[in-house]
Amino acid sequence: MKPGDELPVLSVPVTRTLIVAGALATRDFTDVHHDPEAARAKGAPDVFMNILTTQGLVSRFLTERLGPGARLRKLSIRLGTPNYPGDTLHVTGTITSVSDDERAVEIALMGINSLGRHVTGTASMTLSPQEAGS
């Protein structure tokens, strides 16, 4: 693993069930995440994904790509375009730095959908000796 390496893409179908279940699982009862009429009344075409569900999907992307011994130490994300039902979120990541012992990595990440960038951010991960190649 070296700076510039791309991680394999994670593509997630954005379903109404995913949006509503994610909001409920994170105890986000804001109506725009489960009630289409309320979302439309507030200017959105439909319900949309909350930030905690997005954060969970980004975390899944990172840990699945870096192995079971990988530990997420820091995650900083910023939302952009909403995730609406019927779209697909494609999460990508690029290694930006690797420690001398290959146990710590920094990753720039992005998630896009048909409307553009849904999420951008950075992550710091610690790897087990097996994942680091030691």
Secondary structure, 3 states (H helix, E strand, C coil): CCCCCEEEEEEEEECHHHHHHHHHHCCCCCHHHCCHHHHHHCCCCCCCCCHHHHHHHHHHHHHHHHCCCCEEEEEEEEECCCCCCCEEEEEEEEEEEECCCCCEEEEEEEEEECCEEEEEEEEEEECCHHHHCC
